[in-house]
Amino acid sequence: MTIAIYSHKACLEHDPGSGHPENDGRLSSIMEALTHCSFAEKLKKVDAPLATDEQLLLAHSHSHIAHIKASAPSKGFSYLDGDTVMSPGSLNAALRAAGAACLAVDDSIAGKYSSAFCAIRPPGHHATHDRAMRFCLFNTIAIAALYAQKQYKIARIAIVDFDVHHGNGTEDIVEGKQGILYISTHQSPLFPGTGTMREAGNNIINLTLPAGTDGVRYRQLFTESVLPALEVFAPEMLLVSAGFDGHRDDPLAGFSLVEEDYKWIGKQLNQIAQTYCEGKIISILEGGYDHNALAESVKAYLSSFL
């Protein structure tokens, strides 16, 4: 069994400025941990291509794409909002991130690898159809889902988002889209203030938990709500917004998960993929801002696929 790790050195060149939590050390720590982990020989590193405008337009408006491209600075910084910043390397990084997800879809359909992990930045799940937001420029996972649907006619695609923050951008883009189910587990109240259970629609399931949630409570919710919903939907492809900022050491939220919890989550999702998706599961990095906790959690999560 081989796990494909999609990434690109350009993803290290996105620089939101000194002291910003979404910095290149996040990705560096992950890649260092994976290089020296006990299952390193099971990992296949794949260079991410640039996403095309055609792929970006599946999830975003023409005006949004034009705005991001026009905002890319040749030097210094460009502020899209208070904490979403572009540097000279940001546009290339964001295009590689989206390109990684689309290539992972291609390779998954072709059966090249048993599973895939897109080790990319910037993250994506807060970017809406027409707005960059909270570190995110393009919504990578929504692009991947809509690309798989259009390019390969996948009838049922499930997106599971276990980032501690609600993926408001993903919900904005896929809400009402036939053949796509979006399930988000997240802390509430917390940024971005969306994702209440009242928002749930025909293809949206929001599951909220309070600050202080530990592995026992999280696993209970996952077992009672996430897994049964996936079993009813019976996805043909499983996409995962893999945010590790629910770790107890993360500075930006208040969950108390640990590495073993992420390994457990991975095992449950892999079982769903094996049962319903012929093993087709693609995970895309979202949050996680304590470098050591992030690296160790990613390593634990990926080990569950082996």
Helices and strands as residue ranges (DSSP letters): E 3-7, G 9-12, H 24-35, G 40-42, E 43-47, H 53-56, H 62-71, E 78-81, E 84-86, H 90-110, E 115-118, H 140-152, E 157-161, H 168-174, E 180-187, G 197-199, E 204-209, H 215-221, I 222-226, H 227-233, E 237-242, H 259-276, E 281-285, H 291-303
